[in-house]
Amino acid sequence: AFRGEVDEEMLLSFRREHVFVQKWPSSAVPWTWWKNMIPELAISQCSTCNHFFNAEEWEFAVLSKGCCPFCRAPQDVSE
């Protein structure tokens, strides 16, 4: 995996649907920005635990169980 830094101009040049942000509840942990390098692979992210999932697997889990498959936090099925 490539790990590097990008500036604001480069970040703004990325398509919004290819960039994910892990926002942590503590200010001690900085936000982490991720870019999907394989746009053909759809990715979903749990807003509670910040884990990433294959979009089809995420949709199946949320529709069948109504929660995140990792942290079990309730998810809105309409999203």
PENOR-V223622 format. One line per field, one symbol per residue. phi: phi as a letter, one per 30 degrees, with the letter a starting at -180 (. if undefined). psi: psi as a letter, one per 20 degrees, with the letter a starting at -180 (. if undefined). burial: + if it has 24 or more other C-alpha atoms within 12 Angstrom, else -. A space follows every 50 residues. Layout:
phi = ???
psi = ???
burial = ???
This chain:
phi = .dbacbcddddddddedccbbcccdcddcddccbcddbddcdbbbddcci dcbdedddddddddcibddccidebdddd
psi = ppoaqqrgggghiqphiipqpooqhpihoqqppqpoinhiopqqppigij qqqphghggggghhijrpigijpqqohi.
burial = ------------------+++------------+++------+++++--+ +++----++-++-----++-----+----
